[in-house]
């Protein structure tokens, strides 16, 4: 595993590599003569501490001010209140190693209609979406325990209640809530408009350190974009799809000699991928270095458990909210997943470092090394995932796994980094395309999405030409 921090020299080198050679890779846009200020996406996070709403489980009967029912579970929350506009909620607490046993519910007020929603449950089992135990990312001192996030749409009022598991003995942590509980209210900010270079109103500008970067981009944005050269131009909002032949040629070129056309690798057609710049990632939030693992042996499929109440046009905002929740609220170094897929089948770049590279994610605790994580935005426990989303997972895995010589129908062996299903150090045989629950005892990716994985493996292999 290694960290790599792109520099202004690296960005300039990437810009040169983006020029077309023998392959159908896009060229850089024509430099322009004026100056365009870098666009920094908006967005914000409100973090409100929860307060006691009910008796604590360890209160002593017969003592003034104490509950006469010591087995009543502890409850915390906030009464209904007006807040700044937000679109995604989640609850966090101090210790990432402490599990929340109980129930989290929220209701929110629509900023457009002023109507309050019904109470909605927030998925509490979220600790399995994280860096491996002992990993540098987990040992940073910033990581918190967290529920899954819930997308609620544009809202300006909130009420929350968190109740510890009822009926638990007082000696069991389940009767108590974790310390330092807060509700996180995430505003994704407005969509960043796509800027087309017109030869008049753009040009290299400096960041706050005086370094020259690409038109309209901060240094951090240029570094993240440069990681995808030569698949797309520096500053591109999307990586174009390619047919199978061109995908193979592109992969050979980008592999720096690790692949050869003579080897006739099984690589599926590259799907269209919206880049981090395309969905409006604020690159100043993440840690600066890109961290890579050795290879990609498996793809773990997830659902975000954030609900299905979003329109496809809102998917970039959902992704910006997840990113902010992972980094600002949960304390991770970047978005945990390597790729995301919305319910209309659009594929998005996830954690920064390059879509064709083996970027180390934080998606499947214990098995982040030598794997990739793909999240389908939504909750698929009882709702069936859209066919276009399942198809997108097949197309994405056919291409990405093909870059590393993996057969989507096959098995592979991964070494556990520790978790609740396999102890650290155990070698585990898994499907090359697995569900999150295959590596960790969890409901993710939901019963309905998990049931689609056999078809996904078959279709992915067909796309590779197997």
matplotlib code that plots the C-alpha trace (Angstrom):
import matplotlib.pyplot as plt

x = [0.0, 1.4, 0.4, 0.8, 0.4, 0.0, 1.9, 1.8, 4.5, 2.3, -0.6, 1.4, 2.7, -0.9, -1.9, 0.8, -0.3, -3.8, -2.8, -4.0, -1.5, -2.5, -5.7, -9.0, -8.3, -9.6, -7.3, -7.1, -9.3, -7.6, -5.9, -7.5, -6.0, -8.1, -8.4, -11.2, -11.3, -11.4, -14.9, -15.2, -18.5, -20.7, -22.3, -22.3, -22.7, -24.7, -23.7, -26.2, -25.6, -28.5, -30.0, -31.6, -35.3, -35.9, -34.5, -31.1, -30.9, -28.6, -30.7, -31.5, -35.1, -36.1, -33.6, -35.1, -34.9, -34.2, -36.4, -38.4, -38.0, -34.3, -34.9, -36.4, -34.0, -32.0, -33.4, -31.8, -32.9, -34.0, -37.5, -38.8, -36.9, -36.2, -32.6, -30.7, -31.5, -30.2, -30.9, -29.3, -29.2, -27.3, -26.3, -22.7, -21.0, -17.5, -16.1, -16.1, -15.6, -18.8, -22.0, -25.4, -28.0, -31.4, -33.5, -32.9, -35.8, -36.1, -38.8, -38.1, -39.9, -39.9, -38.4, -40.7, -44.1, -43.5, -45.1, -43.6, -42.7, -43.7, -41.1, -38.5, -36.0, -32.3, -30.2, -28.0, -25.7, -23.1, -19.7, -19.0, -18.6, -15.2, -11.4, -9.9, -9.0, -5.4, -5.4, -3.9, -7.3, -9.0, -6.2, -6.3, -8.1, -10.9, -13.1, -16.5, -19.2, -22.0, -25.4, -26.1, -27.1, -30.7, -31.6, -34.6, -34.5, -34.4, -35.6, -35.5, -36.8, -35.9, -36.9, -34.9, -35.2, -32.7, -33.7, -31.4, -32.5, -35.4, -35.3, -31.5, -30.0, -28.3, -24.9, -25.1, -24.1, -27.3, -29.2, -27.1, -26.4, -22.9, -21.5, -21.2, -24.2, -24.9, -27.2, -25.5, -27.5, -25.8, -26.4, -24.9, -24.7, -25.8, -24.8, -21.6, -22.3, -20.3, -17.9, -16.9, -13.7, -14.4, -10.9, -11.6, -12.7, -10.5, -6.9, -4.4, -4.8, -2.9, -4.1, -3.5, 0.1, 0.7, 0.9, -0.4, -3.2, -5.7, -8.4, -11.1, -9.8, -8.1, -4.9, -6.8, -9.3, -6.6, -4.8, -7.9, -8.6, -5.1, -5.4, -7.8, -5.5, -5.3, -8.8, -10.2, -8.8, -7.6, -10.7, -13.2, -16.7, -17.0, -15.0, -16.6, -17.7, -15.7, -16.5, -14.7, -11.9, -11.1, -11.4, -8.8, -6.5, -7.0, -6.3, -3.1, -1.9, -2.7, -1.1, 2.5, 3.4, 1.6, -0.9, -0.2, -2.6, -1.1, -2.4, -5.9, -7.1, -10.8, -11.9, -15.5, -16.5, -15.7, -19.0, -19.5, -18.2, -19.1, -15.9, -15.6, -15.4, -18.6, -20.6, -19.1, -16.8, -15.2, -11.6, -10.5, -12.4, -10.5, -7.0, -4.5, -2.6, -4.0, -3.6, -3.4, -3.5, -1.7, -4.3, -8.1, -9.1, -12.8, -15.6, -17.9, -21.5, -23.2, -26.4, -26.1, -29.1, -29.9, -33.4, -34.9, -36.6, -34.4, -34.7, -32.0, -31.2, -30.5, -28.0, -24.9, -26.3, -26.8, -23.2, -21.9, -23.9, -22.5, -19.0, -19.4, -20.9, -18.1, -15.3, -16.7, -19.1, -17.5, -13.9, -12.8, -10.1, -12.5, -15.7, -15.6, -16.7, -14.6, -17.7, -21.4, -24.3, -27.7, -31.1, -31.0, -27.8, -25.3, -21.8, -19.9, -16.2, -15.9, -12.7, -10.1, -7.0, -8.0, -10.9, -8.5, -6.2, -6.3, -7.5, -7.8, -11.3, -13.2, -16.3, -16.0, -14.3, -11.7, -11.5, -10.6, -7.2, -7.0, -10.7, -13.1, -16.4, -19.4, -22.4, -25.9, -27.6, -30.7, -32.1, -32.7, -33.8, -37.4, -37.4, -36.0, -33.1, -33.9, -32.7, -30.6, -28.7, -28.0, -26.9, -24.6, -22.9, -22.3, -20.8, -18.6, -17.2, -16.7, -14.4, -12.6, -12.1, -10.9, -8.1, -6.8, -7.4, -10.3, -13.2, -16.4, -17.7, -14.7, -13.4, -10.6, -8.8, -8.6, -6.9, -9.1, -8.0, -10.4, -14.1, -17.1, -17.2, -13.6, -10.6, -7.7, -5.2, -7.6, -7.5, -11.1, -12.3, -14.9, -16.7, -14.9, -18.2, -19.4, -21.9, -20.9, -22.5, -20.0, -17.2, -19.1, -22.2, -24.5, -27.7, -25.9, -26.4, -30.0, -31.8, -33.1, -29.8, -27.9, -30.3, -29.2, -25.5, -25.6, -27.0, -24.5, -21.6, -22.9, -23.6, -20.3, -18.4, -20.3, -19.3, -15.7, -16.1, -15.9]
y = [0.0, 3.4, 7.0, 9.4, 13.1, 14.7, 17.9, 20.8, 19.0, 15.8, 17.8, 19.4, 15.9, 14.6, 17.5, 16.5, 12.8, 13.9, 14.8, 12.1, 9.5, 6.3, 5.9, 7.6, 9.4, 13.0, 16.0, 18.9, 21.8, 24.7, 27.0, 30.4, 33.7, 35.2, 34.1, 32.1, 31.9, 28.3, 27.1, 25.8, 23.8, 25.0, 22.9, 22.8, 20.6, 21.4, 19.3, 19.5, 17.6, 15.4, 15.8, 13.4, 12.8, 9.9, 8.1, 6.5, 2.7, 2.9, 5.3, 4.0, 3.5, 5.3, 8.2, 11.6, 12.6, 9.1, 6.8, 4.2, 2.0, 1.2, -1.0, 1.9, 2.4, 5.6, 8.1, 11.1, 13.5, 17.0, 18.5, 19.8, 22.9, 25.2, 24.9, 26.0, 24.1, 20.6, 17.5, 14.5, 13.5, 11.0, 10.5, 10.2, 9.6, 9.8, 6.3, 4.4, 1.2, 1.5, 0.1, 1.7, -0.8, 0.7, 2.8, 6.1, 8.0, 11.4, 13.6, 16.6, 19.7, 20.3, 23.6, 23.8, 22.8, 23.4, 20.0, 17.6, 14.1, 11.0, 9.5, 7.7, 5.0, 5.6, 2.4, 2.1, -0.7, 1.3, 0.5, -2.2, 0.5, 1.7, 1.4, -1.9, -2.2, -0.9, 1.0, 4.5, 5.9, 4.3, 5.3, 9.0, 10.0, 11.7, 8.7, 8.6, 6.0, 6.8, 5.6, 5.3, 8.6, 9.3, 11.5, 13.6, 16.2, 20.0, 20.6, 23.3, 21.6, 18.5, 16.4, 13.3, 10.6, 7.8, 5.1, 2.4, -1.2, -2.0, -5.0, -5.2, -5.9, -2.9, -4.7, -4.8, -1.9, -2.2, -0.5, 2.6, 5.0, 5.9, 9.1, 12.3, 11.7, 14.4, 14.8, 15.8, 17.9, 18.0, 20.6, 19.4, 22.9, 23.9, 22.0, 23.5, 24.7, 23.0, 25.4, 25.1, 26.7, 29.3, 30.5, 33.9, 33.6, 31.0, 30.3, 29.0, 30.6, 30.3, 28.8, 30.5, 29.3, 30.9, 27.6, 27.6, 25.1, 24.3, 26.7, 27.2, 24.5, 24.5, 22.6, 19.8, 19.5, 19.4, 16.7, 14.5, 15.1, 14.3, 10.9, 10.0, 11.1, 9.7, 8.3, 11.8, 15.3, 17.3, 19.0, 16.7, 16.3, 12.8, 9.9, 8.8, 5.3, 3.1, 0.0, -3.2, -2.9, 0.7, -0.1, -2.8, -0.5, 2.3, -0.1, -1.3, 2.2, 3.3, 0.3, 1.4, -2.0, -4.1, -5.2, -6.1, -6.3, -9.7, -11.0, -10.4, -9.4, -9.9, -6.3, -5.2, -1.9, 1.0, 2.7, 6.4, 7.6, 11.0, 12.3, 13.8, 17.2, 16.3, 15.6, 18.6, 17.1, 19.8, 18.5, 20.6, 18.3, 15.1, 14.3, 15.2, 12.0, 9.2, 5.8, 2.7, -1.0, -3.7, -4.9, -5.4, -9.0, -8.5, -6.1, -5.6, -4.4, -2.2, -0.1, 3.3, 2.6, 6.3, 5.7, 5.8, 9.2, 10.9, 11.9, 10.9, 14.6, 14.8, 12.0, 14.3, 16.1, 12.8, 11.9, 15.3, 14.7, 11.2, 12.5, 15.3, 12.9, 10.4, 13.1, 15.8, 13.9, 10.4, 11.5, 9.4, 10.6, 10.6, 9.1, 5.4, 3.8, 3.6, 4.0, 4.9, 4.0, 5.8, 4.3, 5.5, 3.6, 6.5, 5.5, 8.0, 8.1, 7.7, 7.9, 10.0, 8.5, 7.4, 5.2, 2.6, 2.4, 0.2, 2.9, 1.8, 2.4, 2.2, 0.2, -3.3, -3.5, -6.2, -6.5, -3.1, -4.3, -5.5, -4.8, -2.2, -1.0, -0.2, 1.4, 1.6, 4.7, 3.7, 1.1, -2.4, -4.4, -4.8, -2.6, -4.2, -2.3, -0.9, -3.1, -0.2, 0.1, -3.6, -3.5, -0.6, -2.6, -5.4, -3.0, -1.3, -4.5, -6.1, -3.1, -2.5, -6.2, -6.8, -4.3, -6.6, -9.9, -11.0, -13.3, -12.0, -15.6, -16.8, -17.1, -15.3, -15.4, -12.3, -12.0, -10.6, -7.4, -8.2, -7.9, -9.6, -12.5, -13.5, -12.9, -10.9, -12.9, -15.6, -16.3, -16.3, -17.7, -15.3, -14.6, -12.1, -10.1, -10.3, -8.6, -6.7, -9.3, -11.9, -10.2, -8.8, -9.8, -7.2, -6.7, -4.7, -4.6, -5.5, -8.7, -7.6, -6.3, -9.2, -11.5, -9.9, -10.7, -14.1, -12.4, -9.6, -12.1, -13.8, -10.6, -9.0, -12.1, -11.9, -8.3, -9.3, -11.8, -14.9]
z = [0.0, -0.9, -0.7, -3.6, -3.5, -6.9, -7.4, -9.8, -11.8, -11.9, -13.1, -15.9, -16.8, -16.9, -19.1, -21.6, -21.5, -22.3, -25.8, -28.3, -29.3, -31.2, -29.1, -29.1, -25.9, -25.6, -25.9, -23.6, -24.3, -26.1, -23.5, -23.2, -22.6, -19.7, -16.1, -14.6, -10.8, -9.5, -8.6, -5.1, -4.4, -1.6, 1.1, 4.9, 7.9, 11.0, 14.0, 16.9, 20.2, 21.4, 24.9, 27.3, 26.6, 28.9, 32.0, 31.9, 32.4, 35.4, 37.5, 41.0, 42.2, 45.4, 45.0, 44.4, 40.8, 39.7, 37.7, 39.5, 36.4, 36.1, 33.0, 31.0, 28.1, 27.7, 25.2, 23.6, 20.9, 20.0, 20.0, 16.7, 15.6, 12.7, 11.3, 8.3, 5.1, 4.7, 2.7, 4.5, 8.1, 10.2, 13.8, 15.0, 18.4, 19.8, 19.8, 16.4, 18.3, 20.2, 18.6, 18.9, 20.0, 19.6, 17.3, 15.5, 14.1, 12.5, 11.0, 8.9, 7.5, 3.8, 2.9, -0.1, 1.4, 5.1, 5.7, 8.3, 7.3, 9.2, 11.5, 9.5, 10.7, 10.2, 9.6, 12.6, 11.4, 9.6, 11.3, 8.8, 6.1, 7.3, 7.1, 8.3, 12.0, 12.4, 9.2, 9.2, 8.2, 11.2, 13.6, 12.6, 15.9, 13.9, 13.1, 14.8, 15.2, 12.8, 11.5, 7.8, 6.3, 5.2, 2.3, 3.1, 0.4, 1.0, 4.6, 7.2, 10.3, 12.2, 15.2, 16.3, 18.9, 19.7, 22.1, 23.4, 22.9, 25.3, 27.6, 27.8, 31.2, 32.8, 32.6, 28.8, 26.7, 24.7, 27.5, 27.2, 24.3, 23.1, 24.4, 22.5, 20.2, 17.6, 14.7, 11.4, 9.0, 5.6, 2.9, -0.4, -1.8, -5.3, -8.4, -9.9, -13.5, -16.2, -17.8, -21.4, -22.5, -25.1, -25.9, -24.3, -20.7, -19.3, -18.6, -16.0, -12.6, -9.4, -6.1, -2.8, -2.9, -6.2, -8.1, -11.6, -12.2, -14.9, -15.9, -13.3, -11.0, -7.6, -7.2, -5.4, -8.1, -10.8, -8.9, -8.6, -12.3, -13.4, -11.9, -14.7, -17.6, -20.3, -20.1, -20.1, -20.5, -17.5, -16.0, -17.7, -16.1, -17.4, -18.8, -22.1, -22.7, -25.2, -27.1, -26.2, -28.7, -27.8, -24.1, -24.5, -26.4, -23.9, -21.0, -22.7, -23.2, -19.6, -18.0, -18.6, -20.0, -17.5, -20.2, -23.9, -26.8, -27.6, -24.3, -25.5, -22.1, -21.2, -20.6, -20.9, -22.7, -20.4, -19.3, -19.1, -15.7, -14.2, -12.5, -9.1, -10.8, -12.7, -9.5, -7.7, -5.1, -2.9, -3.1, -0.2, 2.2, 1.6, 2.7, 0.0, -0.6, -2.8, -1.2, -3.3, -2.7, -4.7, -7.1, -7.4, -6.8, -6.0, -6.2, -3.2, -3.9, -1.4, -1.0, 0.6, 2.9, 2.4, 1.1, -2.4, -2.2, -4.7, -8.3, -10.7, -11.3, -7.5, -7.5, -7.7, -4.6, -2.8, -3.6, -2.4, 0.8, 1.3, 0.7, 3.3, 5.8, 5.4, 5.7, 8.0, 10.1, 10.3, 10.1, 7.0, 4.6, 1.6, 0.3, 1.3, -2.0, -5.1, -7.4, -7.1, -9.3, -9.2, -9.8, -13.4, -14.1, -14.1, -12.9, -10.7, -9.7, -5.9, -3.8, -5.5, -7.1, -10.6, -11.9, -13.5, -10.5, -7.4, -4.9, -1.3, -0.1, 3.2, 2.2, 3.6, 7.0, 6.9, 3.1, 1.7, 0.7, -2.9, -3.6, -4.8, -3.5, -5.6, -3.9, -5.5, -4.1, -2.3, 0.1, -1.3, 1.7, 0.5, -2.7, -5.9, -7.4, -10.9, -13.8, -15.2, -12.0, -11.8, -15.5, -14.7, -11.9, -14.5, -17.0, -14.5, -13.0, -16.5, -17.3, -14.0, -13.0, -16.5, -16.1, -13.4, -15.2, -13.0, -14.1, -12.6, -12.4, -10.5, -6.9, -5.3, -2.0, 0.3, 3.7, 6.4, 8.1, 11.0, 11.5, 13.0, 10.4, 9.9, 12.3, 11.2, 9.1, 7.9, 4.1, 2.8, -0.5, -2.0, -5.3, -7.4, -7.3, -3.7, -1.6, 1.5, 3.7, 2.3, 4.2, 7.2, 9.1, 7.8, 5.8, 3.1, 0.2, 1.1, 0.3, -3.0, -4.4, -3.1, -5.0, -8.2, -7.9, -9.6, -12.7, -12.4, -12.4, -15.5, -17.4, -16.4, -17.7, -21.0, -21.4, -21.0, -23.8, -21.6]

ax = plt.figure().add_subplot(projection="3d")
ax.plot(x, y, z, "-o")
ax.set_aspect("equal")
plt.show()
